[in-house]
Amino acid sequence: SEYQSNGAWTKRLNPANATKAGVFAARLAKAGFFGPETILEGKAGFLQAYSNSFSLDFLKTDTKNGFQIEKVSRKPYPSCRHTHASIDAVFNIKSKNQIDCSKINEIIVESYDRVVEATVKPENRKYRPQTEVDGQFSLPFCLSIALHFGQITPEHFTTPFLSNKSILKTASKVKVRGIKEFNELYPAQNPSRVIIRTDTGEYSDTVYEAKGDPGNPLVSEKIDEKFVMLVSSIFGNDVNYHYLLKQLRQLEEIDTVHDLSYF
């Protein structure tokens, strides 16, 4: 987690390296290369190297309920996962009420202690984020963006937004605390209650499982939307992304990578 000290980009490199390693492993296997079958659970395997106590339940194949890897969470927003339940709560409130940010007096967030540790401390970096990573790991900033714009995209963590006085003013009104009820539910759930107090009334919403969790999965259309939003920022709007998504979903049937890189 040291990347947070200066807004380093190392965290976002992790999935890229994992993907690269997966492709490399698949190509080695195709060429006839083989490795130990018990690389995870063996006496000198990965798990033994990192822990004296572990469960092998994740290795079990459950044909009825699917693989364990299918039970991971997917992030709809480009921010720390601990911010998502609160963001969902804000969007739920906004969908039912007209919220004027200039009339907000206080935003109370009740959640679990880890939310406070990961997204509120240190306060000088989380209430006035200096870098993109500061903003992504700031619950006050993320909630302010959600209230002002009704969406959260990578662009919202760039300098014009990080230095925007109106956004920072709304962020300063956010107060976050961990409560016993939600601490007991975490990590099985990641609950959050948001209470917005304004000149015209008080509004609240509670979310127990953020969008993208196994218990509250994202619909495929939302996953496609996120993919197009991220990829189009690199390749532009002239690419047929529906075709690209179709090709990605049938990788096993594709003979050459050129079928993915026609653009």
C-alpha positions, 0 to 999 in steps of 0.5 A: 500500500506504499503507493499511496504515499506519493500517488504512485501507479504501481497498484494499477500495474498488478492486474496487467502483470497478472494478465501478462503472466496468464498469457505467458503460462498458456503459451508455455502449456501449449508448447508442452511445458509443464509444472508441478500440479500442486504448486499452490497446496504442496509442501513447498507450494505457494500457500505454505510459503506464505502461511502456516494455516490455510484452507483449500476450499477454493481448490474445490470445483463446484459444478453447481455454483461455479468456480471460486474466481467467479465470486470475486467483486467487480468494480463499477467505479475507478476508486477504492473498493471501500468507497463503493457502498457509500457511493451506491448509497449516494446514487440511490438518494440522488435517484429519488431526490433533488439534491442541491450541493450548495444547500448541503450542511452535513454528510454522515457516513456510517460504515466499518472501521476499515473504511475510515482507515483506508479512505479518510486517513490521513485527513490532509490528503483525503479532504484535499487530495493532491494526486489522482491516487489520493482522490481515488482513495478519498471517500469525501472526494468520491462522494462529492464527485457523485453528488456533483456529477451523478457519475464517477469516471477516471477524468474526475480524478484529474487536476481540474477536479482535484482543485475545484473549490465547489467539489472540495467544499462539499467533500469537507462536509463529509464525516465518516465513522465506523459502527459496531453493527457494520464492523460485525458484518465486514468482510462478509459484507461491506455495508454503509449508511449515508445520511445527507442533511440539507436546508430542505430535509434529511435523506438517507440510504443503506447499502449492505453489498456494493454493486459488483459484489457476488451478492449484488452482481453487475449486469453484463451491460454495465460491464460492457459500458465500463470496458468501452469507457476505458478503452475508448479513452485510448483508441477513440470513438471510431472503433467498433467496440461491439465487435471487439467485445464479441471477439473477446468473448470467443477467444477460444475460437480465435486463431490469431490476435489480429482478429482483436487488433483490426483497428 
